[in-house]
Each structure stands twice: as C-alpha cells, then as structure tokens.
Amino acid sequence: MKKKLWIGIGAIVLTLGIGTAVYAADTGNPAFEQMLPFMKKMHPSLTDQQLNDMYKSCGEQKGNMDNMMKSGSGMMKNMGSMMNGSSMM
C-alpha cells in the first residue's frame, strides 16, 4: 500500500513539474504592451519611448547572456578552468 502511495505522489509531482516547465517556456517573453503598466509604476518619470528603449535593451542583454552561456565564453568558462585546477593567469 505504501509503495502505491509513493508511486502516486511521485507521478503527481512529476506531472506538476513538467506542466510548470512547459508553462514557463510558453510565457517566458512578455510583450512590451503587457509590461508597460508595471514599468510605468517602477519608472514614473520616463516616457513610453524611454521605457520601450529600456525593454529592448533588457531583451538584447538576455540574448547576449544566453549566447555566452551556450558558447561557454566569459565568466562561466573561467569558472570551469578554475574548477579544473588551472589558473586564470
């Protein structure tokens, strides 16, 4: 009986975990129009054009970070060499 209970709990946790990952991947990049009210609350003195520029800049930075992570360059590469015992100098 305990084994069936644990299998059922494991299946539910796995299903919820996969569902959460799919939902996060689907809603990972909100549109500027959706973000605008929140951005106006955080930065009330900026114009819509300035907020749009900031939004685009953040998107470009995220893309650059993704590229660095995929290529293994930058800080992550240095951390990997430190973990392997070699020095950065």
N, C-alpha and C positions, 0 to 999 in steps of 0.2 A: 504494500500500500504506500509506504514512504517513497519507494522508487518511482511509482507512477506520479506521485505528487511533485517530486523534484523534476521529473521529465516535463510535466505540465507547466511548472513555473519557469523552467528553462526555455520552453517553446514560447511562452508569453513574452519573456524578457527579450529573446532573440527577435521576435516579430516586432515588438515596440522599438527596438534598437534600429532595425532595418528601416522601419517606417519613418523614424526620426531622421535618419541619414538621407533618405530619398526626399523628404520634405525640405530639409536644409539645402540640399543641392538644387532643388527646384526654385527656391525663393532666395537664393544667395546674392542676387544683384538687384536690389530695388531700383525702380526708375526714379529719375530726378523729381518728377511730379509727386511721387509718394513721399520722398524725403523732405521736400520743401517746407512743409509746416514745422517739422522738427528742427530743421536747420534755422528757420526764422526765429524759433524760440531760443536757440543756443546763441545765435548771432543776430540780434535785432537791428543792429546798426548797418548791416550790409545790405546792398541792393540785390535783386534777383540775379542780375548778371554776375555779380561777385560771388554769390552762392553757387551759381552754375559753374563758374570757373573753379571754385574750390572742389565741387563734386567731381568734375572731370580730372582734376589734379589727383584726388584721392584714388580714383579708378586707375589712373596711369601708374601711381605708386604701387598699388596692389598688383598690377600686371608685371611690373618690374620685379617685385618681390617673388612672385610666382616663378618668373623666369630664372631668377637667381637660385631658388630652391631646386628647380628641375635640373639646372646645368651644374649644380654643385660648386658654384663660384662664391666668392665673397666670404663672409664670416663663417658660414657653415663649413666651407672647405678648410679654412684654417682650424676650426674646432676639430674636424676629423683628423687632421695631421697631428694636432696636439694629443689627441686620444691614442694615436698610434705610436706615440713616443718620439716623434721627430719635432724639432723646434721650428719656430716661425722665422727665425733669422737666417 
